[in-house]
Amino acid sequence: NSANDEPAGGQCSVIEGALGAAYPTMDYSGPCFLNLFDGLDNNFGADVSKCDEFSGLLLFDEPYTQADRYPSKLAKWGNMGHIVDQWKQFAQKNSAIIMQKRAAGMKVTAPQFSSYKGGPVQQKLTNFFATCGEACSDENSPA
C-alpha cells in the first residue's frame, strides 16, 4: 500500500486504537470460510457451528480471480449467477445454524471481490446483491 492508502499516522495501531481491539484479519482456511475449491457437496469446507460474532462467515475468496487462474476447473465461478446460486444453496442447506448464529451476532460477508477480473469491486458487490435479490436483504432469510 502507498502512504496515501494508509490511515492517518500510517499504522495499523491507529485503526486498532479506534476499534479498541486488534484489527481483524481474514482466515481463508478455517471453518468460517467458504472455500470454492471444496465445493458445495463438501459444504465448501465450512463448519458454521464454529463461527461467531468475532470470526463471522466469510464467503468465497475472489471467485473471478480463481475462475481466471483455474479455467478448466473453476470457469463457472466467473459468473455472478453461479456465485449467488452457490451461496443460496449453501445458505438453504445450512439455514438452521446460520439463523441461530446470526441471532447470536455472527455476520456474513459478501464474497471477497477484487478488481482483477469482471469489473470494479463496487460493481461486483452491487451485482451480487442485485442478483441475490430479496434473499440477501431479508433478515428472515439465511442468505
VEXDREN-2710 file (C-alpha; in Angstrom, 1 decimal):
% VEXDREN-2710
k/r/px/py/pz
1/ASN/0.0/0.0/0.0
2/SER/1.1/3.5/-0.7
3/ALA/1.2/6.1/2.1
4/ASN/-2.0/7.6/0.6
5/ASP/-3.9/4.4/1.2
6/GLU/-3.0/4.2/4.9
7/PRO/-4.9/5.8/7.8
8/ALA/-3.6/8.9/9.5
9/GLY/-0.4/8.0/11.2
10/GLY/0.2/5.2/8.7
11/GLN/0.0/2.5/11.2
12/CYS/-2.5/-0.4/11.9
13/SER/-2.2/0.6/15.5
14/VAL/-4.3/3.8/14.7
15/ILE/-7.1/1.6/13.4
16/GLU/-6.7/-0.8/16.4
17/GLY/-6.8/2.1/18.8
18/ALA/-10.1/3.3/17.2
19/LEU/-11.5/-0.2/17.3
20/GLY/-10.4/-0.9/20.8
21/ALA/-9.2/-4.3/19.6
22/ALA/-6.8/-5.9/17.2
23/TYR/-7.6/-5.2/13.5
24/PRO/-9.5/-8.2/12.2
25/THR/-7.8/-10.5/9.7
26/MET/-9.5/-13.0/7.5
27/ASP/-8.8/-16.7/7.9
28/TYR/-9.1/-18.1/4.4
29/SER/-8.5/-21.6/5.7
30/GLY/-10.7/-22.0/8.7
31/PRO/-14.2/-23.4/9.3
32/CYS/-15.8/-20.0/8.8
33/PHE/-14.7/-19.5/5.2
34/LEU/-16.5/-20.9/2.2
35/ASN/-13.7/-22.3/0.1
36/LEU/-14.9/-22.6/-3.5
37/PHE/-12.3/-25.3/-4.2
38/ASP/-14.1/-27.6/-1.7
39/GLY/-17.4/-27.4/-3.5
40/LEU/-21.0/-27.4/-2.2
41/ASP/-21.0/-31.2/-1.8
42/ASN/-18.3/-30.7/0.9
43/ASN/-20.1/-27.7/2.4
44/PHE/-17.3/-25.5/0.9
45/GLY/-15.1/-26.8/3.8
46/ALA/-17.1/-24.7/6.3
47/ASP/-18.5/-25.6/9.7
48/VAL/-20.8/-22.8/10.6
49/SER/-21.3/-24.2/14.1
50/LYS/-17.7/-22.9/14.8
51/CYS/-18.4/-19.4/13.7
52/ASP/-19.3/-16.5/16.0
53/GLU/-19.5/-12.7/16.2
54/PHE/-15.7/-12.5/16.0
55/SER/-15.0/-14.8/13.1
56/GLY/-18.1/-14.1/11.0
57/LEU/-18.8/-16.3/8.0
58/LEU/-16.6/-15.3/5.0
59/LEU/-17.9/-16.0/1.6
60/PHE/-15.8/-17.1/-1.4
61/ASP/-12.3/-15.6/-1.9
62/GLU/-12.1/-13.7/-5.2
63/PRO/-14.2/-16.0/-7.3
64/TYR/-13.5/-14.1/-10.6
65/THR/-9.8/-14.4/-9.9
66/GLN/-9.9/-18.1/-9.2
67/ALA/-12.0/-18.7/-12.3
68/ASP/-9.4/-17.0/-14.4
69/ARG/-6.5/-18.8/-12.7
70/TYR/-8.1/-22.3/-13.0
71/PRO/-10.4/-22.1/-16.0
72/SER/-10.6/-25.9/-16.6
73/LYS/-11.9/-26.4/-13.1
74/LEU/-13.5/-23.2/-12.0
75/ALA/-14.6/-21.2/-15.1
76/LYS/-18.2/-21.1/-13.8
77/TRP/-17.1/-19.0/-10.8
78/GLY/-16.5/-16.1/-13.2
79/ASN/-20.3/-15.8/-13.5
80/MET/-22.2/-13.9/-10.8
81/GLY/-25.3/-16.0/-11.3
82/HIS/-23.3/-19.1/-10.3
83/ILE/-21.7/-17.3/-7.3
84/VAL/-25.1/-16.3/-6.0
85/ASP/-26.6/-19.7/-6.7
86/GLN/-23.9/-21.5/-4.8
87/TRP/-24.3/-19.1/-1.8
88/LYS/-28.1/-19.5/-1.8
89/GLN/-27.8/-23.3/-2.0
90/PHE/-25.2/-23.3/0.9
91/ALA/-27.5/-21.0/2.9
92/GLN/-30.5/-23.2/2.4
93/LYS/-28.5/-26.3/3.3
94/ASN/-27.3/-24.7/6.5
95/SER/-30.2/-22.5/7.2
96/ALA/-30.9/-23.5/10.8
97/ILE/-27.3/-23.0/12.0
98/ILE/-26.9/-19.8/10.0
99/MET/-30.0/-18.3/11.5
100/GLN/-29.0/-19.4/15.0
101/LYS/-25.5/-17.9/14.7
102/ARG/-26.8/-14.7/13.2
103/ALA/-29.2/-14.3/16.1
104/ALA/-26.1/-14.6/18.4
105/GLY/-24.3/-11.9/16.5
106/MET/-22.5/-13.6/13.7
107/LYS/-22.1/-11.5/10.5
108/VAL/-21.9/-12.9/7.0
109/THR/-19.7/-11.1/4.4
110/ALA/-20.2/-10.8/0.7
111/PRO/-17.7/-12.7/-1.4
112/GLN/-14.2/-11.2/-1.3
113/PHE/-14.0/-9.5/-4.7
114/SER/-11.0/-7.8/-6.2
115/SER/-10.8/-5.6/-9.3
116/TYR/-8.7/-8.2/-11.1
117/LYS/-11.4/-9.6/-13.4
118/GLY/-15.1/-8.8/-14.0
119/GLY/-15.1/-5.1/-13.2
120/PRO/-14.6/-2.8/-10.2
121/VAL/-15.2/-4.2/-6.7
122/GLN/-18.2/-1.9/-6.1
123/GLN/-19.8/-3.0/-9.3
124/LYS/-19.3/-6.7/-8.3
125/LEU/-20.8/-6.0/-4.8
126/THR/-23.8/-4.2/-6.4
127/ASN/-24.3/-7.0/-8.9
128/PHE/-24.0/-9.7/-6.1
129/PHE/-26.8/-8.1/-4.1
130/ALA/-28.9/-7.3/-7.2
131/THR/-28.6/-10.9/-8.4
132/CYS/-29.3/-12.3/-4.9
133/GLY/-32.3/-10.2/-4.6
134/GLU/-34.6/-10.3/-1.5
135/ALA/-33.0/-13.4/-0.2
136/CYS/-29.9/-11.4/0.7
137/SER/-31.7/-8.5/2.2
138/ASP/-34.5/-10.3/4.2
139/GLU/-33.4/-10.8/7.8
140/ASN/-35.6/-13.8/7.9
141/SER/-33.7/-15.5/5.1
142/PRO/-30.5/-17.5/5.8
143/ALA/-28.9/-15.9/2.7
END
